[in-house]
Amino acid sequence: MPTSVRLDTELEKRLDLLAEKTGRTKAYYLREIIERGIAEMEDYYLAADVLERVRKGQEKTHSAAKVRKELGLDD
């Protein structure tokens, strides 16, 4: 799926230089950056969403003591 991204001048220069020096395309590096960074972004933003639901009382929580007891870790 084609997608457009606007980069600031300095960032585009860095990407151009990297592509030029390595013989790879800018598109290659943009895909790499996205693939490597998407998991981190998902972790952060999805966790923030869960945290907000917890704060609003919309998400079930369990105390550490209860979890340890149920898992038999307090023995």
N, C-alpha and C positions, 0 to 999 in steps of 0.2 A: 504494500500500500504506500503510495507516494506521500511524503510528509515534508512540509517546509519548516525550517528552523532559522531564525535570525540570530546571528552571532555578532557580538561586538567586534570591533576591528582588531583588537589585540588578540582575542581568542581565535579569530579566523586566521590571523597571521601565524599563530603557533600551529594550528592545524595544517595550514598550507606547508609550513616548513617541515613538519613531521612527515607528511605525505611525500614531499619532494625528496627528503633525505632517505626515506625507506623504500621508495618505489611503490608504495601502496596508495590507494585512493583515499580521498577524504571520507567518502561514504563508508569504506571499510572501517576506518577509525571511529566514525560516529556510531556505527553498529556495535563495535566493540565496547565503546563507552556506555552505550545504552544497556547492552546485555550485562555488563559487569555491575552497572549501577542500579538496575531496576530492582534487584532483590533488596538492596539496602533501602531504597525508597519505599518499597512495599512494606518492609519491616517497620519503618518509622511511621508512615502515614496510617497504616492499618492498626498499629499499636496505639497511636494517638486516638483513633476512632474508638477502639475498645475502651481506652482510658476514659474518654468522655462518657461513654455509656455506663461505665462503672460509677463515675461521679454522679450521674443522674439516677442511679439505682436501676438501670435497665439491663444490667448484666449480672448474672449470678457469680458470686465470689465464694471462696472457701478459705478459712484460716489455715495458716501453715501448720498449726498444732493439730487440727482436725485431719489434714492431709497426711501428716506424718503418722498419726494414730491409725488411720484407715489403711495405710500402706505397710504398717507394722515396722516402722522405722524407729519407734521410741523404745523398742525392746532392748 
